[in-house]
Amino acid sequence: MGTKMADLDSPPKLSGVPPPHEGVGGGRCSEISIELIRSLTELQELEAVYERLCGEEKVVERELDALLEQQNTIESKMVTLHRMGPNLQLIEGDAKQLAGMITFTCNLAENVSSKVRQLDLAKVAQCFIGLNPGRGHGTAHQTTLRQRPTCHN
C-alpha cells in the first residue's frame, strides 16, 4: 500500500479491486478496505472509491428491499408455524402411542406364532407316535386305525 498514484487512468491502489457486482451484499463487507481508503491521497482516487462504494450501496439497497418485500410472507409463515406447534405436539403423542401399540401387537403376534409352532410340533409328535405304536405311550394293540390322528394337515 505504499504505492503512490502515478496517473489518473491506472490507479494501482484500485486496480486489484473489482467493481461491485450483483449480490455483493449477502453478508459480505465491501471489497474496498478502510485501510485502502485511508491510504488514498488524490482526489480522483477518492472519487473512484466513492463511486464504487455508491455502486455497492445500491446493490445492498436492492437486496434489502427484496428482503423487506418478503417480510410479510415470512412473518405469516412464522405465525402459522407457531399455531401448528400444539397440534404437532398432539400428533407426536399420538404417534408415540401408536408406535407402542404396534410394538405390543408385534410381540403378541410373535407369542401367538410361537404357540402355534409348539402346537404343530405336538401334533407332529402325536402323528409320529400314532403311526409308530411301538414307540411312545401306547402298545400296538391299543392303537387302532380309528384312534389314530389324521396327519395330513
VENPENOR-V976712 format. One line per field, one symbol per residue. ss: DSSP state (H for helix, E for strand, C for the rest). psi: psi as a letter, one per 20 degrees, with the letter a starting at -180 (. if undefined). A space follows every 10 residues. Layout:
# VENPENOR-V976712
ss->???
psi->???
This chain:
# VENPENOR-V976712
ss->CCCCCCCCCC CHHHHCCCCC CCCCCCCCCC CCCHHHHHHC CCHHHHHHHH HHHHHHHHHH HHHHHHHHHH HHHHHHHHHH HHHHHHHHHH HHHHHHHHHH HHHHHHHHHH HHHHHHHHHH HHHHHHHHHH HCCCCCCCCC CCCCCCCCCC CCC
psi->jjqqpgrhhm ohhihioqqq rpjhdkiqrq ioqhggghip iqghghgggg gghhghgggh ggggghghhi ggggghhggg hhhighghgg hggggggghg hggggggghh gggggggggg hhgggggghh hmhhpbhrrh ihorhhipqp ki.
